[in-house]
Amino acid sequence: MRIGPLTVKTPLFLSPLAGYTNLPFRLVIREVGGVGLCTTDLVNARSLLEKRAKAFKLIETNAADTPLAVQLFGSVPEEMRDAAIVLASRGVAAVDINMGCPVRKVVHVGGGSAMMTTLRKTAALVAGMVNAVKIPITAKMRLGWDADNLTAPDLARALEEVGVAAIFVHGRTREQGFRGTVNLAGIRQVVAAVKTIPVIGNGDVVTPQAAKKMLDETGCAGVSIGRGAFYNPWIFQQTQHFLTTGNLLPEASFAERIRVMCRHLDLMVAVFGEELGCRMFRKVAPWYARRFGPAGEFNKQVVTVSSRAQFHTILANYFQWRRQFLDATGELLPRFQSAPLQASFMCTPAEAAPQGAIPVPRGPVEVW
């Protein structure tokens, strides 16, 4: 599919998630395969212009990390425009504007979801960015501030008029956060509101079947996956295969999950150094472990990891501990196997909550 002048190989996108979608994780996703475009962590436009080290670390990339979009947040038109110019000069493929983050820290300064409440002001800000660079400018939004203010269709239409190349829309409101059911009908209204640009749906895409249902029922041109990729970095590969062939690939084996987790740690160390990389990995490893079956012993130890050698010792001890849950062939006994993941919009009304629901990460700008 095309996003302005940019061609992406698959209609599958890695969503930005602050604190997680850094260079090591993007490289893991790309190596597994199936993703069309990855987006960086949330980056403050002013910090980028002030050349702060943290901002430049957030946009760190390499030749294997392409095509890459950088997500900006801010509310000052000149800062957003100038930050887009900086990013274009550094060779990024696209700039995405955060209009969805619900947390107070971002909304209080007029960024994130607050941009959905001031359509004219937001459209003017975006127009300045579009006119300043040749690379695509996209926008990620929610359906609206709350159930009484579903402004996404009007905002999408206004942004198309000023030249936005694509709209990413999370099927919940700012008020919902990550609670409740993703509103496919709401995404469909955004698709209907624009004339020529692609709309990419987002929210609770945790399986290939969920991706297909979102595509079929909304008419969106692609799907963007965030938290679902942390349980299952193979989701892009599996979804691409399912959309192409109609057949489901098997879940990744335990051995494959361990291999990719170790690769992720190696990349964290390479990018951030051993001490910081291992410390950051303390919040990453439990995501992998959620599909290991019983993992209490592993999770208890991995949150203390401070070196690669220590991690491999923890892993070896975990393998030994885990043997009690295996059958004679080395497979998990059925009663210990993980429940299938299920999107909120694929639950029956009688179900109180989807099985295997993904918890929201904690942190100042991560919960969006």
Backbone torsions as a table, in degrees:
resi	resn	phi	psi	omega
1	MET	NA	164.0	-178.1
2	ARG	-115.6	140.8	172.2
3	ILE	-122.6	96.0	-171.5
4	GLY	60.2	-129.2	179.3
5	PRO	-80.9	-3.7	-175.7
6	LEU	-92.4	131.0	174.8
7	THR	-105.0	129.2	175.9
8	VAL	-114.2	144.2	-170.7
9	LYS	-74.0	-30.7	177.9
10	THR	-133.2	156.1	179.4
11	PRO	-85.5	35.8	-175.5
12	LEU	-121.5	129.5	-170.3
13	PHE	-127.8	140.2	171.9
14	LEU	-87.1	118.1	-179.4
15	SER	-72.2	151.6	173.9
16	PRO	-73.6	138.2	175.4
17	LEU	-145.9	109.3	-171.5
18	ALA	-57.9	132.0	-179.9
19	GLY	91.2	-7.3	-175.5
20	TYR	-129.0	-43.5	-174.7
21	THR	-84.9	52.4	176.9
22	ASN	-83.2	179.2	-175.8
23	LEU	-55.6	-46.6	-180.0
24	PRO	-57.6	-45.0	-178.9
25	PHE	-68.2	-39.2	178.0
26	ARG	-60.9	-39.9	178.9
27	LEU	-66.0	-38.5	176.1
28	VAL	-59.7	-48.1	-179.4
29	ILE	-60.5	-43.2	-179.1
30	ARG	-66.2	-39.0	-179.7
31	GLU	-66.9	-37.0	176.5
32	VAL	-66.6	-41.7	172.2
33	GLY	105.8	160.6	173.9
34	GLY	102.4	-18.1	-176.5
35	VAL	-82.6	143.3	179.5
36	GLY	-93.9	-39.2	-178.1
37	LEU	-150.3	135.5	175.9
38	CYS	-109.7	150.1	178.8
39	THR	-124.0	143.5	-177.3
40	THR	-72.7	173.5	167.3
41	ASP	-56.1	164.1	174.7
42	LEU	-63.2	129.8	-177.2
43	VAL	-123.7	129.9	178.1
44	ASN	-76.7	122.1	-177.0
45	ALA	-58.5	-42.7	-178.6
46	ARG	-64.5	-40.5	178.6
47	SER	-62.1	-36.4	178.7
48	LEU	-65.8	-43.6	-179.9
49	LEU	-67.7	-30.6	177.2
50	GLU	-81.4	1.4	176.4
51	LYS	58.0	40.6	177.8
52	ARG	-74.3	141.0	-175.4
53	ALA	-59.4	-38.8	-178.8
54	LYS	-61.4	-42.1	179.7
55	ALA	-63.5	-42.4	-179.4
56	PHE	-70.8	-29.0	175.1
57	LYS	-68.0	-35.1	179.4
58	LEU	-65.3	-30.1	-179.0
59	ILE	-101.2	10.9	178.6
60	GLU	-58.5	138.4	-177.5
61	THR	-150.6	178.4	174.1
62	ASN	-151.6	-177.5	-173.2
63	ALA	-62.9	-26.8	-179.3
64	ALA	-80.8	-10.7	-172.7
65	ASP	-101.0	61.4	-178.2
66	THR	-137.9	151.2	-8.5
67	PRO	-74.2	150.7	-174.5
68	LEU	-128.5	132.4	170.6
69	ALA	-106.7	147.3	174.2
70	VAL	-110.3	131.6	177.9
71	GLN	-96.7	125.6	179.0
72	LEU	-106.5	147.7	165.7
73	PHE	-131.1	148.8	-179.1
74	GLY	163.9	170.9	-178.3
75	SER	-132.9	-0.4	178.9
76	VAL	-94.1	115.3	-174.0
77	PRO	-53.2	-44.0	-177.3
78	GLU	-65.8	-38.1	179.1
79	GLU	-67.9	-43.1	179.1
80	MET	-64.8	-41.6	177.5
81	ARG	-62.0	-48.9	-177.0
82	ASP	-67.9	-34.6	176.7
83	ALA	-65.9	-38.6	176.5
84	ALA	-62.6	-38.7	178.2
85	ILE	-63.8	-43.1	177.5
86	VAL	-59.5	-46.2	-177.6
87	LEU	-66.3	-40.4	177.8
88	ALA	-61.7	-38.1	-179.9
89	SER	-68.3	-21.9	179.4
90	ARG	-91.1	1.0	172.1
91	GLY	89.3	14.2	178.1
92	VAL	-69.4	154.3	-174.2
93	ALA	-80.4	-29.2	-177.6
94	ALA	-160.6	160.3	173.9
95	VAL	-120.3	126.9	179.3
96	ASP	-107.2	136.9	-179.6
97	ILE	-101.3	127.8	179.2
98	ASN	-79.9	113.6	175.0
99	MET	-123.4	19.4	-174.3
100	GLY	-122.9	-19.9	-174.4
101	CYS	-60.7	125.2	-175.9
102	PRO	-93.2	-4.4	-171.6
103	VAL	-75.6	149.3	-172.7
104	ARG	-59.9	-38.2	-176.7
105	LYS	-56.3	-37.2	-178.8
106	VAL	-86.8	-45.3	-177.1
107	VAL	-65.4	-35.8	-176.5
108	HIS	-59.0	-30.6	-179.2
109	VAL	-95.7	12.0	176.2
110	GLY	88.9	6.6	178.8
111	GLY	-97.5	-173.1	176.8
112	GLY	56.6	-135.2	-175.3
113	SER	-62.6	-23.2	179.2
114	ALA	-60.9	-26.5	-179.3
115	MET	-67.6	-17.7	-179.9
116	MET	-81.1	-7.3	-177.7
117	THR	-100.5	-5.5	-178.0
118	THR	-131.9	76.4	-169.8
119	LEU	-61.7	-46.6	-177.7
120	ARG	-64.7	-44.5	179.5
121	LYS	-62.7	-42.5	-179.5
122	THR	-65.9	-43.5	179.8
123	ALA	-61.8	-39.1	178.8
124	ALA	-65.3	-41.8	177.7
125	LEU	-59.9	-45.7	-178.3
126	VAL	-66.4	-39.7	179.2
127	ALA	-57.6	-40.0	178.3
128	GLY	-62.2	-37.9	178.2
129	MET	-70.3	-44.7	-179.1
130	VAL	-60.1	-41.7	-177.0
131	ASN	-75.6	-14.0	-175.6
132	ALA	-92.4	-19.5	-174.8
133	VAL	-135.4	162.1	179.1
134	LYS	-97.0	-16.3	179.8
135	ILE	-77.6	158.5	-178.6
136	PRO	-64.4	140.1	169.6
137	ILE	-108.9	125.0	178.8
138	THR	-120.3	169.8	179.7
139	ALA	-136.9	137.3	173.8
140	LYS	-112.2	127.4	-176.2
141	MET	-136.4	171.2	168.6
142	ARG	-102.6	179.4	-178.0
143	LEU	-68.2	-23.3	179.4
144	GLY	164.8	-175.7	-179.1
145	TRP	-70.6	-44.9	177.1
146	ASP	-153.9	-176.7	-175.1
147	ALA	-63.3	-23.6	179.9
148	ASP	-89.8	-4.8	-177.3
149	ASN	-136.0	70.5	-179.9
150	LEU	-89.2	82.7	-171.5
151	THR	-90.0	-5.1	-173.5
152	ALA	-56.4	-44.3	179.4
153	PRO	-59.7	-45.3	179.7
154	ASP	-65.6	-40.8	180.0
155	LEU	-66.5	-42.7	179.0
156	ALA	-59.8	-42.3	179.9
157	ARG	-64.2	-42.3	179.9
158	ALA	-65.4	-39.0	-179.4
159	LEU	-71.5	-35.1	175.5
160	GLU	-60.7	-39.4	-178.8
161	GLU	-63.9	-28.6	-179.9
162	VAL	-96.8	4.5	170.0
163	GLY	107.4	9.7	175.7
164	VAL	-60.1	141.7	-173.8
165	ALA	-89.3	-22.0	-179.9
166	ALA	-165.3	156.1	176.7
167	ILE	-119.8	129.8	170.6
168	PHE	-105.7	127.2	-176.8
169	VAL	-131.1	124.4	174.7
170	HIS	-85.6	129.4	-172.8
171	GLY	-78.6	36.3	172.5
172	ARG	-136.4	164.3	176.7
173	THR	-88.8	169.8	175.5
174	ARG	-61.4	-39.1	-178.7
175	GLU	-63.6	-35.2	-178.5
176	GLN	-68.9	-30.5	-171.5
177	GLY	63.7	-117.8	175.2
178	PHE	-113.3	14.2	-178.1
179	ARG	-89.4	158.1	174.7
180	GLY	77.8	-177.2	-174.4
181	THR	-87.4	138.6	172.1
182	VAL	-65.1	132.1	-173.7
183	ASN	-93.4	95.2	-179.7
184	LEU	-66.3	-35.5	178.2
185	ALA	-62.9	-34.7	177.3
186	GLY	-66.0	-42.0	175.8
187	ILE	-62.2	-40.8	179.9
188	ARG	-61.0	-34.9	177.9
189	GLN	-66.1	-35.0	176.7
190	VAL	-68.1	-41.8	177.4
191	VAL	-58.2	-42.9	-178.1
192	ALA	-70.6	-21.8	-174.7
193	ALA	-77.0	-23.1	-177.2
194	VAL	-103.7	161.2	-174.6
195	LYS	-102.2	-43.6	-170.9
196	THR	-128.8	-22.3	-173.9
197	ILE	-86.9	151.8	178.5
198	PRO	-75.1	144.9	171.2
199	VAL	-112.2	128.7	-179.1
200	ILE	-109.9	123.2	-178.9
201	GLY	-82.1	154.8	-176.5
202	ASN	-152.4	147.7	175.3
203	GLY	123.8	112.5	175.1
204	ASP	63.3	24.7	174.5
205	VAL	-83.0	95.2	-174.5
206	VAL	-114.3	-5.1	178.7
207	THR	-143.5	160.7	173.4
208	PRO	-58.7	-36.9	179.9
209	GLN	-63.7	-38.6	177.8
210	ALA	-65.1	-40.0	177.7
211	ALA	-60.3	-45.5	-179.1
212	LYS	-65.6	-41.4	178.7
213	LYS	-61.8	-42.6	178.8
214	MET	-62.8	-44.8	178.5
215	LEU	-61.5	-47.0	-175.5
216	ASP	-67.6	-40.8	-171.9
217	GLU	-89.1	-16.8	-179.9
218	THR	-107.1	-22.9	-174.0
219	GLY	77.0	10.8	179.9
220	CYS	-67.6	157.3	-174.3
221	ALA	-84.9	-14.9	-178.9
222	GLY	-168.1	175.7	177.1
223	VAL	-128.3	146.1	178.8
224	SER	-114.8	131.9	-172.9
225	ILE	-121.5	129.3	179.2
226	GLY	-115.4	-88.8	-174.5
227	ARG	-62.0	-31.8	178.8
228	GLY	-59.3	-27.9	-179.6
229	ALA	-75.1	-16.7	-179.7
230	PHE	-79.1	-35.2	171.4
231	TYR	-70.8	-34.5	-166.1
232	ASN	-143.0	81.5	178.3
233	PRO	-59.8	-12.8	-179.8
234	TRP	-85.3	-0.6	-172.7
235	ILE	-62.5	-32.5	179.7
236	PHE	-69.4	-46.8	176.8
237	GLN	-59.1	-46.9	-178.2
238	GLN	-65.7	-39.7	-179.3
239	THR	-70.1	-42.3	177.6
240	GLN	-58.7	-43.6	-179.9
241	HIS	-64.2	-42.9	-178.7
242	PHE	-66.1	-42.4	179.6
243	LEU	-67.0	-30.8	-177.4
244	THR	-82.9	-41.3	-171.9
245	THR	-111.0	-20.3	-173.8
246	GLY	82.2	1.2	-179.0
247	ASN	-108.7	145.3	178.7
248	LEU	-93.3	133.1	171.3
249	LEU	-77.7	153.6	176.5
250	PRO	-68.9	157.3	173.8
251	GLU	-60.9	151.7	177.0
252	ALA	-59.7	141.2	178.4
253	SER	-71.0	164.8	176.8
254	PHE	-59.1	-42.8	179.8
255	ALA	-61.8	-39.0	179.2
256	GLU	-69.8	-37.4	176.9
257	ARG	-62.3	-41.8	178.9
258	ILE	-65.0	-42.5	-179.6
259	ARG	-59.7	-47.1	-177.4
260	VAL	-70.0	-37.2	176.8
261	MET	-61.2	-43.3	178.9
262	CYS	-66.0	-37.3	176.3
263	ARG	-63.3	-40.5	178.3
264	HIS	-60.7	-44.7	178.3
265	LEU	-62.5	-43.6	179.2
266	ASP	-58.1	-40.7	179.4
267	LEU	-70.1	-35.4	176.2
268	MET	-62.0	-42.1	178.8
269	VAL	-66.8	-41.3	-178.9
270	ALA	-64.0	-37.5	-175.2
271	VAL	-86.5	-39.6	-172.8
272	PHE	-110.3	-4.5	-174.2
273	GLY	88.3	159.5	-171.6
274	GLU	-65.9	-46.6	-175.5
275	GLU	-65.3	-53.3	-178.9
276	LEU	-68.2	-41.4	-179.3
277	GLY	-60.4	-42.1	178.1
278	CYS	-68.3	-39.0	179.4
279	ARG	-64.7	-41.1	177.1
280	MET	-66.8	-30.8	-177.8
281	PHE	-70.9	-15.5	178.8
282	ARG	-58.4	-31.8	179.4
283	LYS	-92.6	-8.8	-179.8
284	VAL	-90.5	-45.5	-174.7
285	ALA	-55.3	-40.7	179.7
286	PRO	-61.6	-24.7	175.6
287	TRP	-63.6	-45.3	177.1
288	TYR	-61.8	-42.0	-173.9
289	ALA	-65.7	-19.9	-179.4
290	ARG	-61.6	-18.9	178.9
291	ARG	-112.4	17.0	177.7
292	PHE	-85.8	-11.4	-164.4
293	GLY	87.3	-151.6	178.4
294	PRO	-54.4	126.3	-175.5
295	ALA	-143.8	18.9	-178.0
296	GLY	-58.0	-42.6	-179.3
297	GLU	-65.6	-40.0	178.6
298	PHE	-64.8	-49.1	-177.3
299	ASN	-63.3	-35.5	179.9
300	LYS	-64.2	-35.1	-176.6
301	GLN	-89.8	-36.0	-171.0
302	VAL	-69.7	-21.1	178.5
303	VAL	-74.1	-0.4	176.0
304	THR	-108.3	0.1	-170.6
305	VAL	-63.6	135.6	179.5
306	SER	-135.0	-1.8	176.8
307	SER	-150.2	159.0	179.4
308	ARG	-65.6	-38.1	179.3
309	ALA	-62.8	-42.4	178.0
310	GLN	-63.0	-40.0	179.7
311	PHE	-59.6	-44.0	-177.9
312	HIS	-70.3	-29.0	173.2
313	THR	-67.4	-44.5	177.2
314	ILE	-59.3	-42.2	-178.8
315	LEU	-64.8	-43.3	178.8
316	ALA	-62.3	-41.5	178.2
317	ASN	-65.2	-36.2	178.9
318	TYR	-66.1	-42.6	178.8
319	PHE	-56.1	-42.9	-179.2
320	GLN	-65.8	-45.3	179.9
321	TRP	-63.5	-37.7	-175.4
322	ARG	-69.7	-18.5	-176.4
323	ARG	-59.0	-27.5	-178.9
324	GLN	-66.1	-15.6	-177.6
325	PHE	-102.8	7.3	-174.2
326	LEU	-104.1	155.7	173.7
327	ASP	-89.2	-172.4	-175.2
328	ALA	-65.8	-21.3	-179.9
329	THR	-92.8	-1.2	179.8
330	GLY	90.5	7.5	178.1
331	GLU	-95.6	152.7	177.1
332	LEU	-60.5	135.2	172.5
333	LEU	-61.1	143.9	-173.8
334	PRO	-51.1	-38.1	-175.7
335	ARG	-70.6	-12.4	-180.0
336	PHE	-104.7	-0.2	-177.8
337	GLN	-75.2	148.7	-177.3
338	SER	-69.3	142.9	176.6
339	ALA	-68.4	148.0	177.9
340	PRO	-61.6	142.9	174.3
341	LEU	-73.4	147.5	-179.1
342	GLN	-146.4	129.8	178.9
343	ALA	-71.2	150.4	179.8
344	SER	-58.6	-35.6	-176.7
345	PHE	-83.1	4.8	175.0
346	MET	-113.8	8.0	175.9
347	CYS	-83.5	149.2	172.4
348	THR	-76.8	156.0	-179.2
349	PRO	-57.1	-27.6	-177.6
350	ALA	-74.2	-16.2	-177.8
351	GLU	-84.2	127.7	-177.6
352	ALA	-70.3	-35.1	-178.6
353	ALA	-156.7	151.5	179.0
354	PRO	-67.9	144.7	175.8
355	GLN	-69.6	144.4	177.0
356	GLY	65.7	29.1	-178.6
357	ALA	-59.3	144.7	-176.9
358	ILE	-88.0	125.5	178.9
359	PRO	-71.8	151.6	178.1
360	VAL	-76.8	130.8	175.9
361	PRO	-62.8	154.0	-179.5
362	ARG	-101.9	147.9	177.0
363	GLY	148.4	170.2	-171.9
364	PRO	-64.1	-38.3	-179.1
365	VAL	-130.9	21.4	-176.5
366	GLU	-91.3	-22.7	-171.4
367	VAL	-87.5	68.4	174.3
368	TRP	-148.5	NA	NA
